Amino acid sequence: METVNHQSTDISTSTSNPTELKALIDWLEFTVHDLAVDTIINLILKLDPKDFMDLPKGRYGYRKQKIWNAGTIFLLYNLESGHDKMGVHIIITGQACRQYEANKSIPDIINNARRTLAKHKFTRIDIAIDDQSNQTLNFDKFLDYSEKGYTSSLWYKYSVLMEKQIANTEILGRTIYYGSKKSKIFMRVYDKKREQIKKAKVSQQEKESLLKEQPEWTRMELVFREERANMAADYILLNESVGELIRGVLNHYIRFVEPNPNSKSQQKRRWKTATWWEKVIEDVEEIQLSQKKADRRIEDMQDWIIKQISPTLATILEATGGDMNWLINVITSGSSRLKNKHRQAIIQYIMENEK
């Protein structure tokens, strides 16, 4: 993922402890050498090789590629045995992390890789920090302080991506990147609420309604690459909490400050830390990694239909005299268009109800 849009289209928000920051692994990439593809699936991912299917071609210099049929976990390789210089590269996207954590644990994958004793290297780990109350993390505050220059940072640049609709200049998404996206550590802050609404398959009128009704939601992510990813992996294994790791990175790389009229601009390091940023640092120190199941659950889909679609369905049925044939045809057509995330939601629902 090089963009900020690798989550599901669920626009519902959690109501459990909404004022607390939550941290979760939102992307995991690593390479394993000298282990067969099926062995990696069995021992490290703890999945069934039969649940992976071949894709037509590879990428990133690999000739072959497999994908998990319940989500977007990719295995890139040249030889099934894994005995070549490139080894086997595993990519677990943000959405796949949520799908995988329906029944398993992403940190366990890191532990399993370490326990195999096979040569391996973590190349990317994203840790997302969510604030669904928008009280501690607030996108507008990040943007305001950045634009005013009230920032002291080792990162030499920040960039703002503002995505708008041409027809009416409606804001579809907004992201701030601190540092280079090619560096070994960088941070991004984005408007998670708008990202989710943008992906929702609803009408423009319904999107406008959701913008008004849904609470604000800001996400901050730290992206670790190469040796920094390996260091993050080791820290995750040794500590239940990732708060100290996040706090250490933030304290080292960036600080949002209050201007001092008696100090020259190049002396920002002497400016007082902004109160809201002190609160961020204080809160992140306490957070632990949490597991978040795939957002789009069957219950969520049912609730969404009741709230958003039922008036439209009722209108059509009333206009057609209660003729259900049209609706049956729509459902039949939709069954042939199910994607991996839909199948995963079905599997999760069945397993939970069996329990």
N, C-alpha and C positions, 0 to 999 in steps of 0.2 A: 504494500500500500504506500503510495506516495501522495495520495490525496487524503482528505479528512473524512471521506465518505465510505468507510468500510463496515458500518454497522447496519443493523436491520432497519426496516421502515417502521418499526413500532414507535408510536408517538406517545404511548402511555408512560407515566413516570411512577417510580416507586414511592410508596407512602410510608415505608418503614424508616424511622429515624431520618426524615428528609433534611434535617439541618446538619447532619454529619457529613464530612468528606469521606468518600470511598475511593479506594485504589484497586485497580484490577489490571492484570496483564492483558494488553489489547493487541499484541502482535508478537509472534515468536518465530525466529528464523535461526536455523543451525545446520551445520554440515557434519556428517558422520562418515568416517573412512573404514574400509575393510569389514563392513557388515552387509549382509545381503538385504535387499529391499524388504522382503517378507520378515526378516529377523528384526529389522528396525520397527516395522509395524507392530509386530508381536511384543517385543521386549521394551521398546521405548514409548510407543504411542498406546500400547495395550489395546489395540484394535484388531479386528479380523481382516487379514489380507483380502478375503473375498469381498469385503465392503469397499474395495478400491477398484476403480476402472481406469483403463488406459485412455489417454488423450491422443489426438492425432499427431501431435508433435511436441517437442520439448521447448525450452527457452533458456536464456542466460548461458548459452553455450552447451547446455545438456541436450542430448539427442532424444531422450524419452521423458515421459511425464505421466504420473498417476494422480487421480483425485479421489478423495473420500466421497462416497456417494451420499453421505449424510451432511456434508458441509465442505467448506473450501479449505481443506488441508491438501497441500500439493507435495508430491515427492518427485524430485528431478534427479535423473540418473543417466548413466551411459550403459552400465552393465548391471544385470539383476544381482550379481554377486557383490556389487559395490567395490570390487577390487580394481579400481583405476585411480588415477591421480586426483580426479575431481571429487570422488566419493559420492555420497547421496545427500542432496540438499533438501531440507524440509522447510516448508513455509506454512505457518498457521496464521491465517488472517484474523482480523478482529472479530468478524462474524463467526469464524470457525472456533475461536476461543470460547464464545458464548455457547455455541452448539456442543462443543466438546464437554463443557462444564455442566451440561445437563445431567451427566452421570459420573464425570471424572474430574480430575484436578490438573490444571495447567502446570503448577509448580512440580507436580509429580513427574511430568515429562522431563523437566530439567534434572530431577533426581535420578530418574531412570537412565538418562543419557550418561550421567556421571558414573553410575554404578556398573555400566557395561564394561568400563575400562578401555573401550575402543577409542581410538583417536577421534576427537570431535571438537568443534568450535562453534560457539554461539556468535552469530553475526548481527543479530538485531533483536532487541527487546523493547517494546513500548509499554510504559506504565502510565495508565490514564488515571487522573484524579477527577472525580465527579463531584459537583456541587449542585444538587437538584433543588436547592433552596435559593441559589444565586446570592447568598448572603456573604459567604467568605470569598468565593471566586465570582467575579463579576466582569463580563466581557467589556462592557462600556468603560469600567474603571481602568482596566488594562490599556484600552485604546486611548483614553483621555490622557493618562500619565505618559504613555509612549509618545503621543503626538506633541505634547507640551515639552518633551525632553526631560521629564522628571524620572530618569532612569540611569542608574549606574551599573554597568555590566562589562564582563569580559567578552561577551559576544559583541562583535563590532557593528552588527546591523540587525535591524528587524524589518520585516516586510508585512504588508497588509493585503490580504486577498479579499476583495469585496465582489461577490457574485450577484449580479442584478438581472432582472428580466427586462428585455429590450422594450416590450410593449408598454409597460407602466412603471419602469424603474424600481419595481418591488425588489427588496433585498431577499435573495434566496439563500445566501450563506455568507459568513464572514469569519475570517481566520487571521490570527497574528502569528507569524513565525519569528522566534528569537534565535539568532544564529543561522548558519548555513545549513540547508537540508542535506548537504553532503558531509557535514562535520560528524565527529564521533559522538557528540552530545548536542542536541538542540531541543528547544521547547516550542510547543505550539499551544495556543489558546483559541478555542472556537465556540461559536454559538451552536450548541448541541440541539437546542429547540428548533431552530430554523433548519438545521441539517436534516432532522427527522421529518419535519413537515414537508420539506422539499421532496423527499422520497416517497411520501405517502401518496397512494393512488386515489386521490380525491379531487373534486372539482375546485376551481378557483374560489368559489364562494365558501366552500367548506374549509379551504386553507386559510382564508381570511378569518373565519370564525375560530379556527384552532389557534391562530396567532393571538387572538384576544383572550381565549379561554385557557390555553395551556400556560403553566408557570414558566418563568425563565429558567434556563438550564445552561450552565457554562461548564465546559470540560477543558482541563489543562493536561497536556501530555508531555512526558519526557521520553525522548527517543535515544536509546543507547545503541551504538554500532561498534563492530569489530571488538578490540580488547575491552572497551567500556561495556559492551554487552556481556562479555565473559565475567567481568567484575560484578555486574548487576546480578547475573545468574548465581554466582557464588554467594552474594549477599542474601538473595532470596532464600537459598537453601539453609543458610545459617541463622536467619532471623525470621520469626513469624511476622514481625512488623517491617514494612518498608519505609516507615516514616523517617527514620534517621538517614537512610540513603537519600530520599527525596530532599529532606531538609539540607543535607550536606551539599548536594548539587546546587540547589537554589541559592544557598548562602554563598557559595563559591562563585557562581556565574552571574547573578543578577540581584538588583535591589531597587525597589521603587522608593523614591525619596520626596521630601517636601523642600521646596526651594528656600534658599537662604539669601535674602537681598544683600547681605553683607559679605557674601562669598562669590568669587568669580566662577563662571560656568565650568571651568576645567577642574574645579575643586568639589565636584558632586560627591566624591567619596566622603567628604566631611559633612554633607547635608544629613539631616535627621531622617531615619527610615520612616516611611509613611505608616500611619497607624494600621491601615487596612492590610498592608503587606506583613507587618509584624504578626497580625492575626493569622494570616495564611501560614507563615512559618511555624507559628505555635500549633496550629491545627494539624498540619501535615505531619508533624513529628509523632503524633499519636496514632496515625492511621495504619491499618493492617490491610494486607491483601484480602480481597473478598472474591467469592465466586458469584458470578451473575449468569444465570441460565439464559439460553437464547430468548431474546426479548419477545419475539412474536410467537406467543403461545396460543393454543386453541381457544382458551378462555378469553384472551385478549381479542382474538378475531371475532368471537361471538359478541363481545361487548362493543367492538367497533361497528359491527353491522347494526346492532340495536340502536346505537347512538347516531350513526352517520348515514346509514343506508336505508333503514326501515321506512322513513317517510317517502323516499324515492320509490321503493318497491310497492308501497301501499298506493301511491299515485298511479303507477302503471297498472296494477291489478284492478283498481277501481275503474280506470279508463277503459280497460279491456273486458270489463264484466267478470272479473275473477278468473280469467283464462290463465292457467298455470303452465301451459305448453311453452310459452316464451321463457319462463324462469327455468324450467327443466332443461331446455336447450342451452341456456347460458351455463348452467351447472355442468352439463355434459361436456360442453366445449372447454370449460375451465379445467376439468379433470385431466385433459390431455396436455395442459400447460403447467402442471405442477413442477416446481423447482426443488432443489435440494433442501432449502430452508423450510418448504412446506412439508416435505417428507419427514424431516427431522421433528417438526412440530407434531406430526401424527404419531411418530414413534414415541416421543416423549409423553404424549397424552395417554397412549395405550399403556406404557410402562408404569406411569404414575397411578392409573386407575386399577391396574393389576395389583399393585402394592396395597 
